[in-house]
């Protein structure tokens, strides 16, 4: 998406399809409540085009239900696409709440064969002509969290696995050099996390906060080809301005120690952090992002809007961040309310960065 928008050809068709397919399955078919016996679900097709992927066809879906009536809703999302130049991606995420929110499972899975980008490591990597490479990878991330002392406080464990195969370096001059992970490999690690969550709604919070510390240890003992540790600090706060108006802020910091492969370094860009940059356009052992978002829901019918802005950067060491390399991001987005009770949204965001831009389509808020 460098200097080129991803054009979602059938965005209107998607919204209309979701409106028709969004179904509520309860004992009382007229009820709009996601309860113990109820399930809210929808599916949607999509078609898009970028110079990198060519024409792509795909579909996605979401299911929302409660394991017990006193828990947050379990949220499962899956999607996949295939392009006419033989790229594909299949993915799923799940947040599963049980036992009155005392137990939380988080799962992420992805299997893909597609082009990715690598410009090198550091905050000032230049544009290069052969910036792509072809990769196939299987990725799995599992977290288990258990309530301790307070219903807002959880601790837990995590397991992370990625098997990255570099199918074609495509004359990428950085990958041709001696780059850690340049021939692919397996990263496998165990970790633990601490989480304080006081949000009033997990899908579209308007008050409260979310504060998490997460560390993962990658070692040959766990089947990894690389030895390194990864630390993540993720702090979010949500403030109600007026009815249907929310101000959200996030401070995110991630750093690696040891010898991580290039594909596991902290990545700047993507659909959640630093929108407007290709994910991984900049990468290094240290990465931070500060962003703020103003959200207006139910502006017209089921539609809402958001505006956002932020800054971020990468660095080889904590003390080596500089003002001259700070990257800006700003943009706006459209929200379509799929499920009113739990506030589940379909989203499309447009972001701009430093000489780059991107458009992002998905479910739920960016953070």
Secondary structure, 3 states (H helix, E strand, C coil): CCCCCCEECCHHHHHHHHHHHCEEECCCCCCCCCCCCCEEEEEEEEEEEECCCEEEEEEEEEEEECCCCCCCCEEEEEEEEEECCCCEEEEEEEEEEECCCCEEEEEEEEEEEEEEECCCCECCCCCCCCCEEEEEEEEEEEEEEEECCCCCEEEEEEEEEEEEEEEECCCCHHHHCCCCCCCCEEEEEEEEEEEEECCCCCCCCCCEEEEEEEEEEECHHHCCCCCEEEEEEEEEEEEEEECCEEEEEEEEEEEEEECCCHHHCEEECCCCCCCCCCCCCEEECEEEEEEEEEEEEEEECCEEEEEEEEEEEEECCHHHCCHHHCEEEEEEEEEEEEECCCCEEEEEEEEECCCCEEEEEEECCCC
